[in-house]
Amino acid sequence: MRGFPDAASYTLETGYGPSGAPHIGTFAEVARTSWVGAALAQASGKPWTLVAFSDDLDGLRKVPLNMPAEKLAPHLGKPVSMIPDPFDCHPSYGAHNNAALTAMLDRYGFRYVFTSSHQQYTSGAFNEGLTRIMRNYEAVRQVILPTIREEKRATWSPFLPICEACGRVNSTRVVGHDPDKLTVTYTCEGGRSGALGDEPDDGPAAPEGCGAGGTVSILDGHAKVGWKVDWALRWFALGVHYEMYGKDLIESAALSADICKVISGRKGPVQSFYEMFLDEEGRKISKSVGRGLSVESWLKYAPQESLLLFIFKDPRKAKKLSWDVVARTVDEYLQLLARHYSTVAAPADAASAERPQSELDFIQPNLPAANPYEYPVSYTMLLGLIGAIGVPTKDVVMDYVHHYKGALLESDRMLESLIEQATDFVREQVAPHRKTWELSADEKRLALALADFLHEEGRGGQEREPEEIQTQAFAIARGGGMEPSAFFLAIYRILTGQDSGPRLGTFVKLMGQGKVAALLRQAAGRADS
């Protein structure tokens, strides 16, 4: 509770820029803020509200690569809530992206209240805050001016009028203001890099203005304020107690806090930051570029809880989103389940009567009474099995798992779901990229030696245990003069078409020794006898 005021209830905010479709970073920010709300309620015993805020009065600076450029480019510089929907299904482009946001949040069960700049400005809800900004015009300027280039300081204004002639907001420049009438006088010029003054100097150039000008009220949606001022305005008007944001906004948040103190007397909400998500090439995930692994694609291939676990862990660490991280995180989730239910089943003593909290208390607070997945088969093993036996039907995969387990469970719902998701993953993300490698003479010789060892079971010999298989594979490699890592690489390529896979001994046990022996012999050019 450090830093939080004593309030009857708490308001937490998360912001979204609807110039493009919501992405995994948007999902993560709402999830993390929700967890803070839950922890705050647990610590204080007081209710909380999460406000999902869309800045849809912001001007469109560039067309996202995954959006129709021919329909959006003519409207650059206009507020996204005043641009026609290029898909013709919502009142505006901003409304289209807002709908995508709320649909995503609703689908995954987030608890939130949605609002937007367009709603708040045009309804008059921001009028008091806007009035305070006008009354403290010069004080607000003094917060921002030291952070912008000297040549921009003389003309910088916190207000951004919406041009009455062309509808643009990114091309207008304030040339006068009247604190008594609450109006600003502007010209629609544009064409300047960083035209808003508090934007990066290397940002996209503002669109050319129409050359018109005029005087408008700052109230009721005729003008907005630049985004650092806008952030402070939201905190004041919505009574925000907590907000988190990406590491790249730390300095901006500090400025917004100073502005909030100017207009309200308090320095804004409790704040925290998180590191950014990166795509497979190490670049920040961007809604304007539309790249990176999406929420929808993750949840097509893996349980929702795995995505939440990935987001929950290490928020101060930059995370690269790649396909291999999906399988790894599902395995971590399955391990969490196993540890949780083993702890629940263990007899409690006086010293450990209460179970310590874990990630599951946040990502899956309503756990069933019994473990929904009691199979010692990881998601990585399922992927390897499905790839090795040629993307079979669900029933075939379940037969393999049941044979390995040695017993059936009352409910196989989670196993069935994981098999379906793993099958989609292999079919769409693995199989199209699977390669066929030419084995060296030494690799063929050692693969046949392992096949002979495994094939003894097929001739009536005793079935090997996973640890025995693992140990023998190492022994075959060393005895044959090959580094074990190189030998295992060859075996994984033969079985799964990948450079790595689950622990070999366990995987062979799951697939069946006879099946693995046959695949090794086939790859080495010798049929089973």
N, C-alpha and C positions, 0 to 999 in steps of 0.2 A: 504493500500500500504506500510505499515511499513516494512522495511527490503528488499523490492524488488528494484532492480536496475532500472534505467531509460533505458528501452530497447524498440526497435521498435516493438518487439513481445515477447511473453513469452512461454517457454517450461516447461511443467510439466511432471514428470515421475511417473510411477507406475510399480513395479517389480513383477515378477511371477517366482516361481521355478517349472519347469515342470517335477519334479520327480513323480508327481501324477496328477490326474485330477483336474482342477480348481474347487474351491468350493465357498461357499457363501462369504467367506472372500475376495476372489479375486474379485468377483462381487462388493462387498462393497467398496473396495479400489479404483476401477476404478470410481464408482459412486461418491464417496466423492471427489476425485481429479477433476472430471469433474465439480462438483459444485463450487469448488475453482476457476477453470478456468473461469466459467461463472461470478462469483463475481468479479474476477480480471479484466475481460473485461469490466464489468459494471463500475468499479471504475476508470479504466485507459483509457478506450476507445480504447484499443489495442488488437490485435488478440492473440490467444493462441493455442498451440498444445499440445496434450497429447500423450506421447510416452508410449506405453504398451511394456515393455521390458521383455523378457524371458531369464533367465540365463540357456540356454540349453547346455552350455559347462561345466556345473557343473557335477561332478561325482555322480553316483547313489550310495547312502550310504546304503539304505535298500529297500526292495521291499514293496510297499504299500499293505495293506491287501486286497484291492479290485482289485489287478492286478495279472496276472498269474505268480506265483513265479517260476514255472519250466522253463519258457522262459526267465525270467529276472535275476534270481539269478546267472547264469554263467557270467553275464556281470557287476556285482557289481564293482564299482571303475572306470568304463568307463564314459566319458561324455554322457549324455542322448541323445545328437544329433548324437552319433556314436554307439548307441545300436539298433539292428534291432527291428522294430515294432512288438510286439508280436501278434498284431491283423492283420498284413499283409495288411494294407491299406494305410500306409504312408512310406516315405523313412526311418524313424527312429522312435524310441520310443519318443524322444523329439518332433519330427514333429507331431506325433499323438496327444500329449497333447497340443502342440501349436495350432493345428487345433481346438481342443475342446475349447480352450480359445477364439480364434477369432470368432468361431461360436457362443459362448455365448454372446460375446460383440456385434456382428452384430445383433443377434436376438433381443436384447433389445435396439438397436438404439444408442449405444455409439459412440462418435466421437473420433477417435484415429488413431495413426500411429503405426503399429506393427514393432518391430525389435527384434533381439535376439543376444546373445553372439556369436553363431556360425557365423551369418552374419557379425557382427562387427569385430570379430577377424580375420576370414579367408579372408575377403575382404580388410584388411589393414586399415580399418577405425580407429582402436584403436592403430595403430602403433606409432603415435606421442606420445600418452599418455604412451604407454609401454616404449618408448625410454626415456621419462622424468623420469619414475619410475626407470629405470636402472641407469640413470645419478645421481639420488638421492637415490641410493640403501640403503645407511647407514642411511640417514635421515628418510626414510620410516620405516626401521627396528626399529629405536628408538621410533617411535610412538607406535608400537605394542609390543615390548619386555616387557615393564613393566606390560602388561596385561596377560602374559602367564607364565606358570610354569618355574622356573629357569633352570631346566634340558633341556628345549626345546629351550632356547634362543640362544645358540651357533650355532644351525643349522637352525634356522628359516629363511626362504627366502620369499619374496613377490611373487616369481614366482613358478608356478606349471607346469612343463613340462609334455607333454603327451608322455608316453612311446612309443617309436617307435616299440618295440617288441610286447607288449601285448595290447597297446591302452588305458591303464589305466592312470588316472590323480591323483587319490587319494592315490596311493601307491608310488609315486616318491618323492625323496628327493634331493634337490640341494646341491651339494658338491663343486661347484665353479661357478664363473660368470666372464664374460669378458665385461666390459662396452664399450670397443672400438669395438669389433666384435658384440656386442648385442647378446651374447649367454650365455647359462647356461649349466653346466655339471651336470648330475644327476645319481642316482642309483634308481632302481625300487625295493623297499624293502617292504613297507607296514606292515600290521599286528600290528600297534600301535594305541591305543586309542587316538583320537584327533591328528591324524598324520599331519594335516595341520597346527598345531601350533596355529592358531587363532580360532580354533573350540573349543567348550566346552570339558573339560577333561573327562566328563562322557558321551560323545557322542559315536556313534557306532564305533567300531574298523575299521580301514582302511583294505581293502582286502590285502591278501598276494601278494607281488609283484612277478614278474617273475624272478628277479635276474639280469636282463639286466641293461645296462647303456649306456650313450652316451652324446653327446653334440648337442644341438639344438638351433636354433634361437628363440628368444622370440617373433618374429614378425610373422604375417600372419597365426596365429592359431596353431603354433607348441607348444605354451605354453599359459597358462592363468595366472591370478593372484588370490590369495586368496580373498574370497568374500568381506571382509572389504576394501581391496585395490581395488577390482573390482568395488565396489560401487563408490569410489572416481574417478576411471577411467571413468565410465559412465558419472558422473556429468561433468567432464572436457570435454570429447570427444563430448557429445551431447549438451553441453551448457545448462544444466538443471537449472532452476530458482526456482523450488519448488518440494518437495517430502514429502509425508506423509508415515507413517509406523506404525506397531504395537508397543505397549508399551514395548514389550520384546526386541526391537531393539534400544532403546534410547541410551544406552552406545555405541553400535556398530556404530550408526550414528555419534556420537561425534568423534569417532576415524576416521571414514571415512572423516569427515569434516577436521580434522587435516591433513590427508594424501593429501586431495585435495589441501589444502593450500601449502603443500610442493611441489607438482608437477605443480601447476598453479598460485600460488600467491594469490588466493582467497579461502575463506573457504566454498565453495560449496553453495548449494541452501538454500532458506528459508525452514525450516522444521516444521512439526507438527506430533503429534502421536495420535493414537486412542487406545481404549481398545479392548480386544479380544472378539470374539464370543465363547460362551461355548455351549457344547452339553447338553442334558437333565440331565447328571450326573455331570455337572459342570466342565468338562474337555475342554481344548482348542480344537477348531475345527482343524483337521489335515488332510492335503491331503495325507499324508503317511498312515494314518490309515483308511481314507475314511469313517468317521462316521459323523453323524449330519444331520440336515434338509438341503436339497440341494435347490439351486435356482429353479431347475426344479420342485421339489415337491411343493415348496411354490406356484409357479406360476400355477401349476395344480389346486390348490384349492382356489386361491385368485388373485385379480388384481395385475398387476405389480406395480401400484402406491402404494399399501399397503406395498410391500417389500421395495420400495424406501423410504417410510415414516419411516419404522422400522430402516433402515440404517441411515437416515438423523438425527433422534433424538438422542441426548446425545452420541456423538461419544467418549466421555471420560468416558463412563460408560460401564462396562462389561455386555454383554447381553447374556442371556441364550436362546438358540433356542429350543423351544418345541412347540408341536402342538397347545396348547392353546393360544400361543402368536399370531398365525396367525389370528384367529377369532377376538381377541382383537384389533389387528392393523387394520384389515379391518373396524371395527366399528369406530375407530379413523379417518380413511380416509373418511368415509361417513359423519361423523360429520364435518370434515374440509370442505367438499363440501357444506354442508348445511350452515355453517357460511359464507363461501365465497359468495354464491349467495344471502344470505339474506343481506349481506353488500352491494353488487352490486345493489340490488333492493332498498335499503334505500336511501332517498333523501340526497344528500351531502350538508353540509353547509360550510361556509367559513373556519371554523376551521378544517374540516375533508374532504377537497376536494380530497386528495390523500389517496387511500386505503393503509394501512400499509402492508408490505410484510409478507407473511406467508410461511409455508412449501410448499404449492402448487406452489409457484413461481419457485421452484427448481424441485420438483418431477413431476409436470405436468404444464409446462409453457404455453402450448397451449390449454387452456381450451375452451370448446364450449361456445356459447353464453348463453345457458340455462343449468340448472342443469341436468345432465344425470340420476340422481337418486333422485326423489322427494318423494319416499315412506318412511313413518315413520316406516320402518321395518329394523331392524339391521341385520347384517350377523349372529350374535349369535342367533337371533330369527329364521332366516331361518334354521339354523342347528338344533335348537330344534324342529321346526315344522316338518322338513323332518324326523328326527329321531322318533318323536312321532307318525306320521301317516304311518310309515313303508316304507320309501324311495319310495315315489310315483313318477309319471311322472311329468315333468316340467309343463305341463298344469294344473295339479291338484294344484300344489303349487302356480302357478300364480292366480288361482281362489281364493285361500285363501287370498292372498295378495290384490287382487282387491276388494274382499268383505270387508276387513279390511279398505282399503283406502277409499272406497265408490265412487271412480271415476277412470277412466282409463287415462293413459297418452298417448300422441301422439306416443311416442317411448318407447318400453319396452326393448330395446337392453341390457342395463346394468343390468336390473332386470333378464332377461333371462340368461345372462352370470353368474351372481352371483348364481342363482338357480342351474345351471349346475355344477358350481364349488363346491357349498355347498353339492350337492347331491353326487358328487365324494368323498368329504371329509367324509361325514357320512358313505357312503358305505365301504370305505377303512380304515378309521381311527377310527370310532366310533362304527359302528355295530359289527365288529368282537370282540370287547372288552365289549360289552354291557352285563350287569349282571342283573339277576332277584333277587330281595331282598324279603325276607319274612318279611311282616309287623307285628309289634306287635299289640296286641289287641287295645291299645290306638291309634296307628297310623291309624288302620282301622276305628275306631270309628270317629276320627276327619276328615279323608278323606271322609267318608260318609256324615258328616255334611257339608263339603264344597261342595260336590256333590249335596246335597239337595238345598243348597243356589243357586248354578248355574243352577240347573235343573228347577227352577221356570220359567226361560226364555223359556225352551222347552215346558212347559205346557201353554204357552200363556202369561206368565208374561213379564214384561219390561226387555229389554236387559240391563245388567249391564255395567257400565263404568269401565275402568281399575283401577282407584283409589278406587272405591267402592269395587271391588274384592280384591284388595291388603289389604285394611283396614279390610275387613271381615275375610280374611285369618289370619291376626294377632289376631283378636278378637276371632276366633275359637280356635286358639292355646292357648291363655292365659286363655280363659274360660274353656278349657279342661285340664288345669294343665300341659301344655307342653311348653317348650321353643320354641318361634317362629322359631329360627334357625333350631331346630331339626325337626319341622313340615314341614318347607319349604324344608329341605333336603329330607324328605320322599316324598313330592309331586314331586320334580324334578326327583327323582329316578323312580317314577311311570310313569311320562310323557315322560322323555327323556332317562332314563337309566343312567343319569349322576348325580354327586353330586351337580351340580349347573346349572344355566341357566339364561336366560334373566329375566327381571323383571316380576314377576308372573302375575300381573294384566294385563299387556300389552300382555303377551304371551297367556293368556286365551282368551283375546279378539281376537287375531289373529287366534287361533285354532277354536274358536267357543265354547260357553258355553256348548252346548249339547254334543259335542265331548269330552270335558274335563270331564264333569260329568260322561259320560259313561265309560271312562278309569278309573276314580277314583272308581266307583262302581265295575268294573271288578276286579281291584286290591284288593278291600276289600272283594271280594267274594260274591257280591250281584248284580244281573242283573238289568238293568233298568226296571222300571215298566211303 
